[in-house]
Amino acid sequence: MELFLEEVKDFEALKEVLKKYPEVPTEYKVAVIVFAFDEENRLILQRRGPACRDERFKLEGIGGGVQETDYDFRSALQREIVEEVGENAKIKVNEFITTIGEKTFDLRENKENYWILLAYKGTFEGGELQILEPTKNLGYEKYKMGEVNEEELSVAARKFYGIMKERFGERKREDEIEL
């Protein structure tokens, strides 16, 4: 479910905003995700591997869980980008897109988790996208907006993709997209 459009900086700000949403459980995990577009305006998605906690073999954006030690959400996303694609790839984090809440079933811990997912739009500025965790990331795939088989997307990525199509349009070039 889409929660809110305003960007929050850190856990403290997030907790304050979440007071407005009684449907969000008091226990949740937070993840940050970038939906990065390359120079040909293709969306870069990664294919989840067999060691992922949920949504195995589905496509999603680049990112991961926020740690309590992360200074703020944008720095957490920068850390996750480096952990996922390596230091040789340059992904610029641009605008904040939205926040959604999503319940998933953790196959490793055999329990349900509620996730607060913060999504950002980004630009792939060059370099090599590496696969640093081959059991969690089977590779990168690039798609123009409107060309993704949405059944291949994780539940959360499908929600974000629908929001991006609605807000940005399927056929607009990246430099025409405004938030």
C-alpha positions as CSV (number, residue, x, y, z in Angstrom):
1,M,0.0,0.0,0.0
2,E,1.3,3.4,-0.9
3,L,1.8,5.4,2.3
4,F,3.2,8.9,1.6
5,L,5.0,11.0,-1.0
6,E,7.2,13.2,1.1
7,E,10.7,12.2,1.6
8,V,11.8,11.4,5.2
9,K,15.4,11.7,6.2
10,D,15.9,9.1,8.9
11,F,14.3,6.7,11.3
12,E,13.3,9.5,13.7
13,A,11.5,11.3,10.9
14,L,9.9,8.1,9.6
15,K,8.6,7.2,13.1
16,E,6.9,10.6,13.3
17,V,5.2,10.3,9.9
18,L,4.1,6.8,10.6
19,K,2.0,8.0,13.5
20,K,-0.5,9.1,10.9
21,Y,-0.9,5.5,9.7
22,P,-2.5,3.2,12.4
23,E,-2.6,0.4,9.8
24,V,1.2,0.1,9.9
25,P,2.4,-2.4,12.5
26,T,4.6,-1.1,15.3
27,E,7.3,-3.6,14.2
28,Y,8.7,-3.2,10.7
29,K,11.8,-3.2,8.7
30,V,13.0,-0.5,6.4
31,A,14.5,-0.8,2.9
32,V,15.7,1.8,0.4
33,I,15.5,1.1,-3.4
34,V,16.7,3.0,-6.4
35,F,15.0,2.6,-9.8
36,A,17.9,3.7,-12.0
37,F,17.6,4.5,-15.7
38,D,20.6,4.2,-18.1
39,E,21.6,6.5,-20.9
40,E,19.0,4.9,-23.2
41,N,16.3,5.5,-20.7
42,R,16.0,1.8,-19.8
43,L,15.1,0.9,-16.2
44,I,17.8,-1.3,-14.6
45,L,16.4,-4.2,-12.6
46,Q,18.1,-7.0,-10.8
47,R,16.9,-10.7,-10.8
48,R,16.7,-12.0,-7.2
49,G,18.5,-15.2,-6.5
50,P,17.8,-18.4,-4.6
51,A,19.4,-17.1,-1.3
52,C,17.0,-14.1,-1.0
53,R,14.7,-14.1,1.9
54,D,11.6,-13.6,-0.3
55,E,10.4,-13.0,-3.9
56,R,13.1,-15.3,-5.2
57,F,13.7,-15.1,-9.0
58,K,11.7,-11.9,-9.3
59,L,12.9,-8.6,-10.7
60,E,13.4,-5.5,-8.4
61,G,15.2,-2.3,-8.1
62,I,18.7,-1.9,-6.5
63,G,18.8,-1.5,-2.8
64,G,18.3,-3.3,0.5
65,G,17.7,-3.0,4.2
66,V,18.5,0.0,6.3
67,Q,20.6,-0.6,9.3
68,E,20.2,1.2,12.7
69,T,23.8,2.4,12.2
70,D,23.0,4.2,8.9
71,Y,23.1,8.0,9.3
72,D,20.1,8.6,7.1
73,F,18.2,6.9,4.3
74,R,20.1,8.4,1.4
75,S,23.4,7.3,2.9
76,A,21.9,3.8,3.5
77,L,20.9,3.7,-0.2
78,Q,24.5,4.7,-1.3
79,R,25.9,1.9,0.9
80,E,23.4,-0.6,-0.6
81,I,24.2,0.5,-4.1
82,V,27.9,-0.2,-3.5
83,E,27.1,-3.5,-1.8
84,E,24.9,-4.6,-4.7
85,V,26.6,-3.2,-7.9
86,G,30.2,-2.5,-6.7
87,E,32.3,0.6,-6.6
88,N,32.9,0.7,-10.4
89,A,29.2,1.5,-11.2
90,K,28.1,5.1,-10.8
91,I,24.4,5.5,-9.9
92,K,23.2,9.0,-9.0
93,V,20.3,9.1,-6.6
94,N,17.9,11.7,-7.8
95,E,14.3,12.4,-6.7
96,F,12.3,10.6,-4.0
97,I,9.4,8.7,-5.6
98,T,7.2,7.3,-2.7
99,T,6.9,5.1,0.3
100,I,5.0,1.9,0.4
101,G,4.2,-0.6,3.2
102,E,4.4,-4.3,2.2
103,K,4.0,-7.6,4.1
104,T,6.3,-10.4,2.9
105,F,7.0,-13.9,4.0
106,D,10.6,-14.5,5.0
107,L,11.6,-17.9,3.7
108,R,14.8,-18.0,5.7
109,E,13.2,-17.1,9.0
110,N,9.9,-18.7,8.2
111,K,7.8,-15.7,9.3
112,E,6.0,-12.6,8.0
113,N,7.7,-9.3,8.0
114,Y,6.3,-5.8,7.4
115,W,8.5,-3.6,5.3
116,I,8.5,0.1,4.8
117,L,10.1,0.6,1.4
118,L,11.4,4.0,0.3
119,A,11.9,4.4,-3.4
120,Y,14.1,6.8,-5.3
121,K,14.6,7.5,-9.0
122,G,18.2,7.4,-10.2
123,T,20.5,7.7,-13.1
124,F,23.1,5.1,-14.1
125,E,26.0,7.3,-15.1
126,G,28.4,4.6,-16.2
127,G,30.8,2.0,-15.1
128,E,30.2,-1.7,-14.7
129,L,27.3,-3.2,-12.8
130,Q,28.9,-6.1,-10.8
131,I,27.2,-9.0,-9.2
132,L,28.7,-9.1,-5.7
133,E,26.3,-11.6,-4.2
134,P,25.7,-14.2,-6.9
135,T,23.3,-16.3,-4.7
136,K,21.1,-13.2,-4.2
137,N,21.5,-11.5,-7.5
138,L,21.4,-13.5,-10.7
139,G,22.0,-10.5,-13.0
140,Y,20.8,-7.2,-14.3
141,E,18.1,-6.6,-16.9
142,K,17.2,-3.4,-18.7
143,Y,13.7,-2.4,-19.9
144,K,12.0,0.6,-21.3
145,M,9.0,1.8,-19.3
146,G,6.0,-0.1,-20.5
147,E,8.0,-3.1,-21.7
148,V,8.5,-5.0,-18.4
149,N,6.5,-8.2,-17.9
150,E,4.9,-7.1,-14.6
151,E,4.5,-10.7,-13.5
152,E,8.3,-11.0,-13.4
153,L,8.4,-8.1,-10.8
154,S,8.4,-8.6,-7.1
155,V,5.2,-7.5,-5.4
156,A,6.8,-4.3,-4.2
157,A,8.6,-3.6,-7.5
158,R,5.2,-4.1,-9.3
159,K,3.7,-1.4,-7.1
160,F,6.5,1.0,-7.6
161,Y,6.5,0.3,-11.4
162,G,2.8,1.0,-11.5
163,I,3.3,4.3,-9.6
164,M,6.1,5.3,-12.0
165,K,4.0,4.5,-15.1
166,E,1.1,6.5,-13.7
167,R,3.1,9.5,-12.6
168,F,5.8,9.6,-15.3
169,G,4.0,7.9,-18.3
170,E,5.3,4.9,-20.1
171,R,6.8,6.6,-23.1
172,K,8.5,9.8,-21.7
173,R,12.2,10.2,-21.9
174,E,14.1,10.4,-18.6
175,D,14.9,14.1,-19.2
176,E,11.2,14.8,-19.6
177,I,10.1,13.1,-16.3
178,E,9.3,15.4,-13.5
179,L,8.1,14.7,-10.0
